Amino acid sequence: MATDLQGDGQDAATGADRIARVEAFGAAAQVRRLLAVGRRGLPLGYDADTGQFAQTVRRSDGPGGRPRPEGASLRYAAMAALGLSRLDASEQRAVLGGITAAELARATGVLAREQDDPGAVALAAWAVAETAGTIDTALFSRLGATISSGRPLETVTVSWIVTAAVAAGGELLAMGEAMSARLLAAQGAEGIYPHVVPATAQNRWRRHVGSFADQVYPIQALARMSRASGDTALLRAADATASRICELQGPEGQWWWHYDARTGDVVERYPVYSVHQHAMAPMVLFDLVEAGGTDHTSEIVRGLRWLEDHPEVDEPLVADAVGLIWRKAGRREPAKAVRRLSAVTTAIRPGMHLPGLDRVFPASRVDHECRPYELGWLLYAWLPARGVTA
C-alpha cells in the first residue's frame, strides 16, 4: 500500500528560518512564546490509548480544572502529524506516547482509507508523504477515484489534493496539475475563491461566499505546485489571492472570515480566528515568498499583533498557563445569524449590508476552546522541516 518517495516535491515546505524574517519587526519573541504554548498544548488533545487526536479541547470552568478533550478527528491528526514533524524525534515521542509523527501519519492514513471524506484522505496522503517519505498508494487511488467522479469538492479539499501530490512528487504531480487547473478555473477576477468548486454546486445565496480557509489553502497549493513544476501562472494566481486578502486585512491586523468571490470584497468579518493570525496566514504567505512570490511579512506581523492587542475583547487569547490559544473572538449572535444575513444581502446586491449589525451583534465573545490542528499548524508554520522520521 506504500512506496518510498524518490525526492520530487517532498521538500517544498522547507524554506528559510521564518522566525528570522519577523525579527526585524520585533515579533520573534512573540512567536517563540506561541511555539512554547503549542508544544505544551498538543499533548492535551492526544489520546495515547486510541492513537487519535481530539476534535477540540475545551476550557474547564471548575477551579483548577484540566482542559477537557472532546471527540476525535482524522483531519486534525494529519495536521498535528505535519506540525509535530517539525520537532525533534524525542519531542515527538514525548507528545505521542512513544511514537513519531511519521508513525502517527501512517496510522492516520490507514484509518483514512475507510473514510468518505476526501479532505481527510488528502490530508493523510500529504502527511504520510511529507513526514514518512512514502506514498500511500491506497489513499492516492481514493483521491483519483474522487477526481474521476467529477463530484463537486470544497476548495480546501482541492487545494489539499494539490499539496499532497506535490509532497509525493513524481508521476503524481500530474494529479496536482489537473487539480491546480480546477482552482484556476474557480478563482474570481479579484483573486478570491468560493467555498465549493464549482461554485454553482451551492445554492444561490451561498455560492459567491468563500471563507478565509478557502483563500489560504489555494495560495499554499499553487505556490508549491509552481515551485515543483516551474509554472509561473500558478504563482501569479497565488499572488493575486494573497494580495487581495492582505489589502482587506483589518486595521488591527484581523484576517476576516468571509469574502465575495465575484467582487473580492468582505462579506462578513467575524469571527476572527486565532489560528488564522498565528499559523494559517504565516504558513501560506511564507510558502508564497519562498516560491518566488510577493513578500507579505509586514502583514504577517500585523496579524500576530492582534493576538496581543485585540480591540474586540478584553481578556487574553493566549492561555500560557494551560498551553492553549483560545479559538476565536466572535459576535454575540444566535446560530451564525450575521453570516447568514450577510450572505443573503450580498447575494441580492454585492456589497449590501444591513445597518446596525455591529451594534446589535457586537464581536465581544471569546470561544474558550482550542483544536489540535491549530497548534499543529502553528509548529508547521514557523519551524523548519527536519526531513523524514522513522
Helices and strands as residue ranges (DSSP letters): E 2-4, H 18-23, H 28-41, G 42-45, E 46-47, E 52-53, E 56-58, E 68-70, H 74-84, H 89-95, H 101-112, H 118-127, I 128-132, E 134-136, H 137-149, E 153-154, H 155-168, G 170-172, H 173-186, E 196-197, G 199-201, E 209-211, H 212-229, H 232-247, E 258-260, E 266-268, E 272-273, H 274-275, I 276-280, H 281-290, H 297-308, E 318-319, E 324-325, E 328-331, H 337-348, H 357-360, E 363-367, E 369-370, H 372-382
